[in-house]
Amino acid sequence: MRNLSAVEGLKAALKSDTLAIITFEIGLFAWMALMYFVFFPDPHLKPTEATYWFMMQIGMVLGFVTSYPMNRWLIKIGWKAVMG
């Protein structure tokens, strides 16, 4: 999109996406830890159960919520491009 070389493109991707992915994972993994240790301590949910996947969806929404401020900041400082 920005006519960067392969090396420049890789650097730009690492710079823009690393912080966003880390903040997403913080929200997702915090929810999954609560699910595992607090909400369903014994027996734990298994990936073959629908409740597990529903809880994963909630975690993904929370990951989006936690990564949103970071993505806005990355756009503001020019490390990420606005889509659309």
Secondary structure, DSSP 8 states (H G I E B T S, - for coil): -----HHHHHHHHHHHHHHHHHHHHHHHHHHHHHIIIIIS-SS---TTSHHHHHHHHHHHHHHHHHHHHHHHHHHHTTSS----
